[in-house]
Amino acid sequence: MPLVLNEEQVMLKNSAKEFCKSTPVESLRKLRDEKHPVGYEPDVWKEMAAMGWTSLIIPEAYGGLDFGYTGLGQVLEETGRTLTASPLFSTVLLGSTTLLLAGSEAQKESLLPSIVAGESTFTLAVDEKNIHSPFHIETTATKQGDTFILNGKKVFVLDGHTADYLIVVARTSGNSEEKNGLSLFIINAKNKNIRIHRTSTMDSRNAATIHFENVTRALRATKSLALFRQK
């Protein structure tokens, strides 16, 4: 069954198509050949935020447009046509969605407006193997008093070398293949116990390998509270 877009979604799609004419494939090749330290143009990201793309799936209560995933899908499709480099996928689709599904009200009020404004970038750190295996989690979050201490490694973290915040899947109980015992933690990427190594992929996507070494997060701090815990 074909997807039928309404008038507003068509307008959004057309505006995204027009915008992406200014970011053709040649722009990505230039970023690649110059070994750009960020991997995308910050000014382009600011323009995306100004156009409301960062707020499409975020409810109005947090400053968003609440336009829905169909609208975001149209924008992502057009940026994909021209391989426009940006943290739109990692920050909006992955980051915002995770916060909306699993974040506390305090976290949503604190963090989602900064995504809408284009002030903060996020990414989701899940994979630990060369293939996507979301329940194979060896990264541990060990509770000590009122804190959790994280240790482990994540690979192929999209935009992991530039994200301001990492939403990390860590194991609080069980064995490495169990579906239960997983938690989500928001961690400031500038934490001194985090080592981030940018990796070069064949398709020039920005990714990183991230090591966590005794990263301590206080449970009661809004921006580091465990998002979701399976009993």
N, C-alpha and C positions, 0 to 999 in steps of 0.2 A: 504494500500500500504506500503510494507516494506521500511525501510530506507536503502538506499544504500550508503555506505561510500566510499570515494575515498582513494587512497593509503596513503596520508598524514594523513588522519583521522584515518585510521586503525593503522598506526604506533603510533600515539598519544595515541590511546586507549590501545594498547599493552604495551606501556611504562608506562602508568598510572596503568595498571593491575600489572605490575612487581613492581612498586614502592609501591603499596598498600599491597604487601606481607609483607612489613616491618612494617605495621601498622594494624595488625589483630584486630578482635573484642576484644581480650584479652587486647589490649592497651587501648581501651575505658573503659573497666571494671576497669582497674588499675587506670585510671584518676578519675573515679567515686568513687571507694572505698577509694582513698587517699584524696578525696575532693580537687582535684587540684584547686588552686586559679584562674587559667586562663581557665582551661577546655580543653586545647589542648597544645601540646608541641610546644613552639616557634621555636625550631630548625627544626621541621617538616615543619612548615609554611615557614621558610626561604628556605628550600629545594624545596618546591613547587614553590616559587617565582623564584628560580634559574633555575627551569625546564621550566619556561615560563608560568605556569598555570595562574598566576595573570594578564597576558597580552593578553590572548587569544582573548578577544572581543574588546580590545582597539585598535583604529587605530594607524597606524605607526607614524602619525603626533605627537602623544603624547607618543611615545616610545613603543607602543604595537606591537603585531604580526598580529592583524587584521585577526585572524584565523576563527572567527565566532562562532555562538552559537552551531552549530552542534559539533564542536570540544570541546567546553566547556562541552556540554552535555555528551560526552564520558568520560571525566574526572570525572564529577560529578557522573556518573553511577558507575564507578569503585570505587570511594571513598565511595559510598553508599553500595557497596557490603561488604566492610569490616568495615563500620561505622567509617571511619577515621575522627577523630575530627580535625576541622580546621575552620577558618573564610572564607573559599573559597566561600561558598554560600552567606553569608551576604555581604562580601566585593566586590567580583567580580560580581556575578550575580545581586544582589540587588543594591549595591552601584555604581558600574561602569555603569550599565545600566541606573540608574536614572540620573547620571551625563551626560551620553551621550545623553539622550533624552531631558533633561530639563535644563542642565547647560549652563551658558554663556561661551563664548570662553575663557574668562579670568579664569574662574573656571576650565575648562577642562585642560588648560595649566598648572595651578597651582597644581591641585589635582591628575589627572590621572597618571602622572609619578611616584608619590609617591606610588600609588597602584601597578603599574608595578614592582617597586623595592622592594615591600614587606615592605615598611617603614611605611605605614599608613593603618589602617583598618577602614572600614565603616560599617554602618548598616542603614536600613530603619525603622523608627519608625512610624507605621501606626495605628495598632489596639488599640482599647480602650475597647473592650468587650471580653467576653470569646469565641466568635465566630468571624470569619473573616467578618468584615463589613466595607469595606474601605471608605464608604461615611458617616459613623456615626463618625463624628469628633466633639468633644466638646473642644478639646485643641484650645485655641484662640491665635491669633497674633494680638495685638492691636497696631495700628500705633500711635506714639506720636512723632511729629516733624519728624526728619530724622531717627527714629528708630522704630523697632517693638518690643513689649514686649510679650513674650510667657508665657502662664500659662496653665497647664493641666497635664494629665497623659497618658502614653502609657504602654501597657502590651504585654507580649510575644515578646519582642524585641530581635531578634536573635543576640547572642553575644553582647548584649547591655552592659554587665558589663565590657567588654574589648575593645570595639571599640574606636578608637581615635576620630572619628567624627560620629555624628548622623545626618541623613537626616530626618527631622521631618515634617510630614504633619500637618498643622495647619489651622484653619479657620480664614480668614480675613473678611468674611462677611457671612450673611445668617444663617439659622437654622442648628441644628446638623445633620439633615439627607439630607440636600441639596447637590447635586453634584457640584454645582458651589460655588465659594467663597473659594476655597482651595488653599493653597500655600505650597511650599516646602522651608525649611530653612536648611542650613548646620550649625551645632553648634558643637563647640569643646566640647567633653564630659567632659573635666576638668573644665568647667564653674562652678563657686562656687554656683550658684543658681540651680544646677541640683542635685537631689538625685537619686541614682541608687541602686536598691535592686535586687540582683541575685536570680532567682527562679530555683528550681529543678523540672525538668520534668520527666515523667515516662520513656521516651526514652533516658534520659541523655543528651539531647540537651541543649546547653547553651542558656539561655534566661534571660531577666530581666524586671522588672517593673521600669519605669522611671518617676519621677515627675519633672515638670518644674515650678519654682516659680519666677515670674518676671525676666525671662531671657531676657536680652536686647541685641538685635543684630543690629549693624549699617548697614544701607542699602548699603552704598558705599564700605564697606569692602568686598574684593573679596570672602573670605571664609565664609561670613555670608550673602551674598546677597540672596534675595528670588529667587529661581530657576525658578518657574513657577507660574503664577497668572492667574486664570480664572476670566474674567470680569463678 
